[in-house]
């Protein structure tokens, strides 16, 4: 079977990779998502501004794995804290103003 019929495809309510009626991703859509990830990796390896790169990563993630909130932090090991470098959230301004100490909260604990 080269292509799954449109009737057998279902899109998760929040977006993401379409699945066939059995819950598995359509092969062609999965390949397309891998190509988009490879494109992001290409940009990671090329020279560009960090802000531009982080926006590109966040945009691609939103296409592949829809999210309501996304925060990316840089670990400042000397100060033992996480410094926000990107936030996509209704509270983004507040997130960007606050550093998180290592061991504090879920993000700090993961650091």
N, C-alpha and C positions, 0 to 999 in steps of 0.2 A: 504494500500500500504506500504510494508515493506521498500522498497528502491526506490528512484527516479531514473529513467533511466539516464545513463550517458549523453544522448543527452539533457536532460532537465536541466542539471547543467550548470551554467555559473560562471566563476571566474571573479571578478572585475579586471580591467586592472592592478591595482597596487598590486594584491594579496588579501589576506583576506579570509574570510569564504565563501565557495561556496554557491551560491543561486540556488533555483529551478527556473523554467521558470517564475513563478509569482513574483519573486523578494524576496521571503522569504528564510532564511537560511535552508539548509537541516538539518533535525532533528539530524541525526547522527553526522554531522560535528559540529553542535552547542553543542551537548553533549561533543564531543571531546575537543572543545575549553574551555568549563567549567572545564573539567578535567585538562587541562593544567594550567588554572588559579588556581585551587585548589592545584596543585603541587607547583606553585610559592608561594602561601600562606603558604604551609607547610615549604618551605625553609625560608620564612620570619620569621616564628616562631622558626626555628631551629637556632642554633648558627653557624654563619659563618662570614667571613670578609665582611664589608660593600661593598667594591668594587666588590666582587664576587656576592653578592646579587643584587646589582644594575645592573650588567651585565646580570644576569639571568632574572631580570624583563624586561630589555630592549630587550633581545632576544625573550622572550615570547610575549611581546607587538608587536614586528616586525612580528611575525607569525600571531597574531590575528588581529592587526590593523596596516597594513603597513604604514610606515611613511618615510618622506624624511629627517626629522630632529627631534631630541629628546634631550631635555635638562632637567636635574633634578637638582634642587637647594635645599640647606638647608637654612632655615630662621634663621639668626643670629639676634634675637630680641634685644640683647644688643646694637648691632651696627646698627640696623635697615637696614639691607641689606641682599640680597640673595647671597649665596656663591655657585657657581657651583660645583657639585659633580660628574656629568656625562654629557658628551655631545657626541652625535653621529650626526655629521654634517661635511660638508667639511670645516667649519670654527671652528672645535672643539677646536683646540689649543687656538684660540683667545677667544672663549667662556669661556674656563676654566681659562683664565688669568683675566677675568673681573668680578667684583662683581656688583650687581645691587642694587641701593638704593630702599627702600620701596617707592612706589608711582611713580617710574620712569619707563616708558615704560609699555607694557602690563603685563609682568611678575611682575614687581614691583608694579603695580597698583593692581594686583590680590592678592599680599601678604598682 
